[in-house]
Amino acid sequence: MASGTAGGSGAPRLRADAARNRAQILAAARTAFRELGTAAPLDEIARRAGVNIATLYRRFPDREALVQQVVLDGFATVAEAARRALDAAPRDPLAAVEGFLLRLVDERDTLVLPLIGGPVATSPEAIELQGRIAPLLDEVLAQARTRGAIRSGVTHMDLITTGAMVCRPMPYLPAEQAKALATRHVRIFVDGLRPNDSRPLPPSPTHQDITAHLLDGMGTD
């Protein structure tokens, strides 16, 4: 059977069974990376995915390819949440911020990102996708400022780092309780963005600051 192309991108469309195997491998990799780090044995990932190691290597030729795809998927999830927030911002920008954060909570199983203990993005595709997120969130915040709906000094990094923190559930909590707690903290955070602040905020770290610290922590030159 000849394969077509997906979405007009020129990339070959996988057969249904191959696409299913690929999705299972990525899901297993995300879980293994969260539990064991990116040095998790590939044969363990294959076992969790219910495929043999040869199938894993057909989809991902080496560990780096698998790691980078997991990171790429995580950034795609965050970028899509930011795009939806911008679509919702004209109606209520703070509700859009809350929606952005709660969407990350809902999708946190797909988020193996640098701020959540994952690897730092190194592929051009991941870096390009990551670069889309800040401008989208900046525009949401700009609309909130225009309406006088947000306190001064809030940056896109506040939203990104808060999203990272609420996506790390406390250990041993059942999933339902963990989500309820994360939702509570998101709402407390969003209420804290309203322009009734009595104390100035400390300076916000930049993306470059955080990336530099992450690279140092990984021992990367």
C-alpha positions as CSV (number, residue, x, y, z in Angstrom):
1,M,0.0,0.0,0.0
2,A,1.4,3.4,-0.9
3,S,1.6,6.0,1.8
4,G,0.3,9.5,1.3
5,T,1.5,12.7,3.0
6,A,0.2,14.3,6.2
7,G,-1.4,17.7,6.2
8,G,0.3,18.8,3.0
9,S,3.6,19.0,4.9
10,G,5.4,16.6,2.6
11,A,6.0,14.2,5.6
12,P,4.9,10.7,4.8
13,R,1.7,9.6,6.5
14,L,2.2,6.6,8.7
15,R,0.0,3.5,8.5
16,A,-2.5,3.3,11.3
17,D,-0.5,0.6,13.1
18,A,2.8,2.5,12.7
19,A,1.1,5.7,14.0
20,R,-0.3,3.9,17.0
21,N,3.1,2.4,17.8
22,R,4.7,5.8,17.5
23,A,2.1,7.4,19.9
24,Q,2.6,4.5,22.4
25,I,6.4,4.9,22.3
26,L,6.1,8.7,22.9
27,A,3.6,8.2,25.8
28,A,5.9,5.6,27.4
29,A,8.9,7.8,26.9
30,R,7.2,10.8,28.6
31,T,6.4,8.6,31.6
32,A,9.8,7.0,31.8
33,F,11.6,10.4,31.4
34,R,9.6,11.9,34.3
35,E,10.3,8.9,36.5
36,L,13.9,8.0,35.5
37,G,15.3,10.9,33.6
38,T,16.2,11.0,29.9
39,A,18.8,8.2,30.6
40,A,15.8,5.7,31.0
41,P,16.7,2.5,29.2
42,L,15.2,2.4,25.7
43,D,14.3,-1.3,26.1
44,E,12.2,-0.3,29.2
45,I,10.5,2.4,27.1
46,A,9.8,-0.2,24.4
47,R,8.4,-2.6,27.1
48,R,6.1,0.0,28.5
49,A,4.9,0.9,25.0
50,G,4.1,-2.7,24.2
51,V,6.5,-2.9,21.2
52,N,9.8,-4.5,20.6
53,I,13.0,-2.5,20.6
54,A,13.4,-2.8,16.8
55,T,10.0,-1.1,16.4
56,L,11.2,1.8,18.7
57,Y,14.4,2.2,16.5
58,R,12.3,2.2,13.3
59,R,10.4,5.2,14.6
60,F,13.3,6.9,16.5
61,P,16.8,6.1,15.3
62,D,18.5,7.0,18.6
63,R,17.8,8.4,22.1
64,E,18.4,12.0,21.1
65,A,15.7,11.7,18.4
66,L,13.2,10.4,20.9
67,V,14.1,13.0,23.6
68,Q,13.8,15.8,21.1
69,Q,10.4,14.7,19.8
70,V,9.1,14.5,23.4
71,V,10.3,18.0,24.0
72,L,8.9,19.2,20.7
73,D,5.5,17.8,21.5
74,G,5.6,19.5,24.9
75,F,6.4,22.9,23.4
76,A,3.6,22.4,20.8
77,T,1.2,21.8,23.6
78,V,2.2,25.0,25.4
79,A,2.1,27.0,22.2
80,E,-1.4,25.8,21.4
81,A,-2.6,26.7,24.9
82,A,-1.0,30.2,24.4
83,R,-2.7,30.6,21.0
84,R,-6.1,29.7,22.5
85,A,-5.5,32.2,25.4
86,L,-4.9,34.9,22.9
87,D,-8.1,34.0,21.0
88,A,-10.0,34.3,24.3
89,A,-8.2,37.5,25.6
90,P,-10.5,40.0,23.9
91,R,-13.4,38.7,26.0
92,D,-11.6,38.5,29.3
93,P,-7.8,38.6,29.4
94,L,-7.5,37.3,33.0
95,A,-9.9,34.4,32.2
96,A,-7.7,33.7,29.2
97,V,-4.6,33.5,31.5
98,E,-6.5,31.1,33.8
99,G,-7.6,29.1,30.8
100,F,-4.0,28.9,29.6
101,L,-2.7,27.6,33.0
102,L,-5.6,25.1,33.5
103,R,-5.1,23.8,30.0
104,L,-1.5,23.0,30.9
105,V,-2.7,21.2,34.0
106,D,-5.0,19.1,31.9
107,E,-2.2,18.3,29.4
108,R,0.6,17.9,31.9
109,D,1.2,14.3,31.0
110,T,2.5,15.5,27.7
111,L,4.8,18.1,29.2
112,V,8.3,16.9,29.5
113,L,9.9,20.3,29.4
114,P,13.0,22.0,30.8
115,L,11.1,23.8,33.5
116,I,9.4,20.5,34.6
117,G,12.6,18.6,34.9
118,G,12.9,17.7,31.2
119,P,15.8,18.2,28.8
120,V,16.8,21.7,27.5
121,A,15.6,22.1,23.9
122,T,18.5,21.9,21.4
123,S,16.9,21.1,18.1
124,P,16.1,24.0,15.7
125,E,12.5,22.9,15.5
126,A,12.0,23.0,19.3
127,I,13.8,26.3,19.7
128,E,11.6,27.8,16.9
129,L,8.4,26.5,18.5
130,Q,9.5,27.6,21.9
131,G,10.0,31.1,20.5
132,R,6.4,31.3,19.5
133,I,5.1,31.1,23.1
134,A,6.4,34.3,24.6
135,P,4.9,36.7,22.0
136,L,1.5,35.1,22.3
137,L,1.5,35.5,26.1
138,D,2.9,39.0,25.8
139,E,-0.1,40.0,23.7
140,V,-2.5,38.5,26.2
141,L,-0.8,40.5,29.0
142,A,-0.9,43.6,26.8
143,Q,-4.6,43.3,26.4
144,A,-5.0,42.9,30.1
145,R,-2.9,46.1,30.7
146,T,-5.0,48.0,28.2
147,R,-8.1,47.2,30.2
148,G,-6.4,47.9,33.5
149,A,-7.1,44.3,34.5
150,I,-3.6,43.3,35.6
151,R,-1.0,44.6,38.1
152,S,2.1,46.2,36.8
153,G,5.3,44.2,36.3
154,V,3.8,40.8,35.3
155,T,5.6,39.1,32.4
156,H,5.2,36.1,30.3
157,M,7.8,34.3,32.4
158,D,5.5,34.6,35.4
159,L,2.9,32.7,33.5
160,I,5.4,30.1,32.1
161,T,7.1,29.4,35.5
162,T,3.7,29.3,37.3
163,G,2.5,26.8,34.7
164,A,5.6,24.7,35.3
165,M,5.0,24.7,39.0
166,V,1.3,23.8,39.0
167,C,2.1,21.0,36.5
168,R,4.2,19.2,39.1
169,P,1.7,17.4,41.3
170,M,2.5,16.6,44.9
171,P,3.7,13.0,45.2
172,Y,1.2,10.3,46.3
173,L,-1.9,12.4,45.7
174,P,-4.6,10.7,43.6
175,A,-4.9,12.4,40.2
176,E,-8.3,13.9,41.0
177,Q,-7.0,15.6,44.2
178,A,-3.8,16.7,42.5
179,K,-5.9,18.4,39.8
180,A,-8.2,20.1,42.3
181,L,-5.2,21.4,44.2
182,A,-3.5,22.7,41.0
183,T,-6.8,24.4,40.0
184,R,-7.0,26.1,43.4
185,H,-3.5,27.4,43.1
186,V,-4.1,28.7,39.6
187,R,-7.1,30.6,40.8
188,I,-5.2,32.1,43.7
189,F,-2.4,33.1,41.3
190,V,-4.8,34.7,38.8
191,D,-6.5,36.7,41.6
192,G,-3.0,37.9,42.6
193,L,-2.6,39.4,39.1
194,R,-5.4,41.9,39.6
195,P,-4.3,45.5,40.0
196,N,-4.9,45.9,43.7
197,D,-1.3,45.1,44.7
198,S,0.2,46.9,47.7
199,R,3.8,45.7,47.3
200,P,6.1,45.9,44.2
201,L,7.1,42.7,42.6
202,P,10.7,41.5,42.6
203,P,12.4,41.5,39.2
204,S,11.3,38.7,36.9
205,P,13.9,36.4,35.5
206,T,14.3,36.3,31.7
207,H,14.1,33.3,29.5
208,Q,17.8,33.6,29.0
209,D,18.5,33.6,32.8
210,I,16.5,30.5,33.4
211,T,17.9,28.6,30.4
212,A,21.5,29.5,31.5
213,H,20.8,28.0,35.0
214,L,19.2,24.9,33.5
215,L,22.2,24.4,31.3
216,D,24.6,24.9,34.2
217,G,22.5,22.4,36.2
218,M,22.9,19.8,33.4
219,G,26.6,20.4,33.3
220,T,26.4,21.6,29.7
221,D,29.2,23.9,28.4
